[in-house]
Amino acid sequence: MLALIGHLRPQRGRMGAGVLLGLLGSVMGLAQPLAAKQVMDDMGRGGPAYGPVVVLSVLVAAGGILAGLGHYVLDRSAESIVCTARRRLTDRLLALRVPVVERTEPGDLISRVTSDTALLRQSAPRAVSAAVTGTLITLATVVMMGLLDPVLLGVTLGVIAFVGVVVAVVSPRIGRATRHTQEAVGRMGAALERALGAFRTIKASGAEQREAQALYRAAEHARRTGVRAAAWEAVSATLSAVVVQVCFLVVLGVGGARVTSGAIGVSTLVAFLLYLFALAPRIGQLVEGVVQLQIGSAAAARILEVESLAVENLEVENPEPRAASHRGRGGDTGRPQGDPLPARVAFREVRFAYRPGLPLVHHRVSFTVPGGGLTAFVGPSGTGKTTVFSLIERFYEPDDGHVLLDGKDVRQWPLAELRAAIGYVEQDAPVLAGTLRENLTLGAVDATEEELRHALRLVRLDAVTDRLPHGLDTDVGHRGSRLSGGERQRVAIARALLRRPRLLLLDEATSQLDAANEAALRDTITDIAGRITVLVVAHRLSTVTTADRIVVMEAGRVRAVGTHAELLTADTLYRELATTQLLNGR
């Protein structure tokens, strides 16, 4: 409940206005039975009832208008609550630490931003209004009923007490069932994201039916939990409705007997029954309000779980540090203003495992890379080459030892400043849905048209871009599906170059290029390495032979460092790689 209150608090003023309008509308409704009683008394005495009829009409119209305005204000509050929650969640998700995201199902996180926040809209403001208005109007109605006839009120209070017991027993079960339903929806979203994320693989493997069955099971589980929540809601609503109907019958019987005995008049009984009719929906409103508060609390609890996940401290004052620190320096795109100072990298006795209990990926890894030049990392698969880049980028932090950039531990760098100095091309060279321009300027939003064209020429994508129907504004499809593997790699490299990094990290960045494009891009990288520091994980002999230094890794350790010629003579593993794996990667 505290989590839900946290979401409601920023809108308390607007919600208060909505509740007040609804309350005024309800007060108008409270006066209607008395006006009706007056009409009947006047008509019974044979007098004119025009005045009471006019008053009754005004009360009905004013009550409806005020109630409608109250609903509108509350609905606006609900939309603001949902928008704020989604913005907070979005900021939180994008700031999550990489290990946290890799341990969490993306589909479940997406469902919390979409489905769970939607529950806040449909439950929170109306529920608060129902709780406040329903409680106050119920109390006022009970007082008015007591003034009319205390005996009939006693019968009514017995019914209200029974409904209260029902709500107290059922509402916690509704909250738990709702939370289980939302968790099931999250698991279904995760299953669907898994299938769509490997769509071609599933089709090529003929695994559509198997994946469909997994989705069916997730959907069926969501259905079962949803039915359980609906059943408890139905129990609550049905018992409340039945009890109110029984109450009406009992009041009608007892009231009829009291009219016959002369204890009360017919108009009093009619007015009491009108109040009872007005009380019935209020009791239902109270029950529904409690139910919706339970649903909203369950959704808020799931949202709170995301807000409690560990995030990075980006320490950003200027959202575009690249523009402030490197614009006008030229850097990797060859402009004449001057180049950024190449970064120096060093590992000092680094030990690292991805999670406690898992085997170490790095065992006392140490090496030094001076500023400038091309350094290649080679070795069998699983030796920790890509992990070197992840530690430099601070996606992970070492368990022991130090990762240094320019002689300073990367953990002492402001994270935004650290990453602003680095261009990183991942192994699978991800391309985002959107246009080619949006992908290229992802890390350099102020890049000019000339800079974009220059970067495209460097990676030999200019001819490809010219053939696209809308040039740089052509949509590349989901995950770049309308581009070839080699084109996606070149887009990723151009995107990294546009950031004007001092350190460029390339993780098998040319693995999907044909020989001609790979040779041209290799020349570009060699030229860039003359001005900044370039680290590359390489499986091709052609890339390794041009490197200024090569770091050979084996079983999470640095085995040897040297040039291609030196290592061919001095290191048996490198000699074996050079004649087998590296040659096979040509």
CORLINBEL-V315022 format. One record per helix or strand. SS is the DSSP state (helix for helix, strand for strand). FROM is the first residue (numbers start at 1). TO is the last residue. If there is no record, write none. Layout:
BEGIN
SS&FROM&TO, SS&FROM&TO
END
This chain:
BEGIN
helix&2&9, helix&12&44, helix&50&95, strand&96&96, helix&98&102, helix&106&148, helix&150&197, helix&199&204, helix&208&261, helix&266&307, strand&311&311, helix&321&326, helix&331&333, strand&345&352, strand&362&369, strand&373&378, helix&385&392, strand&400&405, strand&408&409, helix&410&412, helix&415&420, strand&422&425, strand&435&435, helix&436&440, helix&449&458, helix&462&467, helix&471&473, strand&475&475, helix&478&480, helix&485&498, strand&503&507, helix&515&528, strand&533&537, helix&541&545, strand&549&554, strand&557&562, helix&564&570, helix&572&579, helix&581&584
END
